[in-house]
């Protein structure tokens, strides 16, 4: 070969027309352009033309002509001649069959490129080109047809999505590709076919680097998702509909189930009542109180879901899988079928319902004299809201005052006892968010500690701690919740007499960060955060599966003297529940955050008269980090950049500058520092 001679050599991307420079015994140097060279093994040179062009433009003209001729080559007739023999052929042998007349270097270069870049009819094998069999050729053509169909379907789908619609009609391929985009919008790169979604979205990225967000926007624009789609539910694969078997089982349960069970203690003449939020529909606990000679006979009555839900039935299977009712601002996803909860299980007024009743003899000082647990029948006299209960406690002219007022006093006595035993009562306000339409968002801030809420809370703590005591005394396998004491020596929480002082906001924040999560085990150990020696959860069997299991365990033991669940069974449920309940809490918090941010965006962002200004309480302000703050107006934690000299415990003013619903972020700018500190 001579310098600048035109050759065909195989580079990484396939056969290419190049110019020869020089060689060593084993390698050749080839020019890749005007000023770039590559050294290759000598056997990578496929064909030397013997042509040395006068200049670089002559080389380009020859190369372009050969590449154009490559696209016009059709080897079908050559394949028909050679297919039966199935022997490897050289490029020269194929050229002899293909060209009708004499051919030269240009034709050889074109044919070499054609064969190396992938001929339908021949495949490189054993140093030559072997004709494909008829079956191989048909398979190749079928694959090409599929690729073309896929490309067309992808193109039409993405064109439709970009215009805010879906293809009409939707083919199977459209649906498959749409599912990839949907999976990617939900899971991002964790989606198993994310590479397919990347390929589809690459040309529709709209200039954004966040392809997952682009996928969501396209789906929302076409109506596949709503603008407020709860992606958290999709990620957790939470289903809203119940199985057919569970619904059929619900229908088969009589509406007055167990109401004539003579084995149950008849408490229908007691003045029992429920206290819940006004819109609650799953009332699973009721209360009663009677004055007796040495104090009170207190009743905590829990809906006996365990007796109504068959342990081996479809409803129990659904409850086990869901683990808890999910309460979101725009919907609730129940653990048990609503038909069962509302018409069979819920302790609604004037309905005889089966219950598990804790009957406690307790004196005015809050000392428990005795207690018993009995399967019962009750009839609630009223469904009272927290607001109504607070009014009745405070106003002796209100109905139920004579019952609620002494019960409230007893609850405060029990609370004081628990605090003396080490309990911490951290009463941060609570934000209630209700969504009736995408732009109709109601946000209310309620005190977590009111007389009525404290009353209910104390009765549930008493019930769960006494049921834990019952399990402990009777060696009944149970899932106990315990919590160790945090180290609070440096927080100055107690006065000289060891009484807990009222906590400042900063102390509450720092205290909560010291607590470790509750531990669940089959061994009864103290729950320091609640100030009790042992604690289980059994008071919400319509809403939490572990409560249903524990209630069923106690009820079965009361009836037979034997547990229905072994310690291993209880432990298995507890471990699964611990994981799933954290996920439920995370989803609930994420959806509350989303709707609150949207509320801020709709009502406060960019508002006149400084409505986008908020006072906030500084919780942390570390160097080189955004400060952590609590908004004064709402129990909502935010981050913002503050000057380093601003200390925790200071009140500052923030301006809302932006809301990013996709990232679930609100952006605040520090406006000024107030002189007020707390």
Secondary structure, 3 states (H helix, E strand, C coil): CCCCEEEEEEECCEEEEEEEEEECCCEEEEECCCCCEEEEEHHHEEEEEEEECCCHHHHHHHHHHHHHHHHCCCCHHHHHHHCCCCCCECHHHHHHHHCCCCCCHHHHHHHHHHHHCCCCCEEEECCEEEECCHHHHHHHHHHHHHHHHHHHHHHHHHHHHHCCCCCCCCCHHHHHHHHHHHHHHHHHHHCCCHHHHHHHHHHHCCCCCCHHHHHHHHHHHCCCCCCCCCHHHHHCCCCCCCCHHHHHHHHHCCCCCCCCCCCCEECCCCCEEEEECCCCCCCCEEEEEEEECCEEEEEEEEECHHHHCCCCCHHHHHHHHHCECEEECCEEECCCCHHHHHHHHCCCECCEEEEEEEEEEECCCCCEEEEEEEEEEEEEEEEEEHHHHHHHHHCCCCCCHHHHHHHHHHHHHHHHHHHHCCCCCCCCCEEEEEEEECCEEEEEEECCCCHHHHHHHHHHHHHHHHHHHHHHHCCCCCCEEEECCCCCHHHCCECCCCCECCCCHHHHHHHHHHCCCCEEECCCCCECCCCECCCCCCCCCCCEHHHHHHHHHHHHHHHHCCCCCCHHHHHHHHHHHHHHHHHHHHHHHHHHHHHHHHHHHHHCCCCCCCCCEEEEEEEECCCCCCEEEEECCCCCEEEECCCCCCCCCEEEEEEEEEEECCCCEEEEEEEEEEEEEC
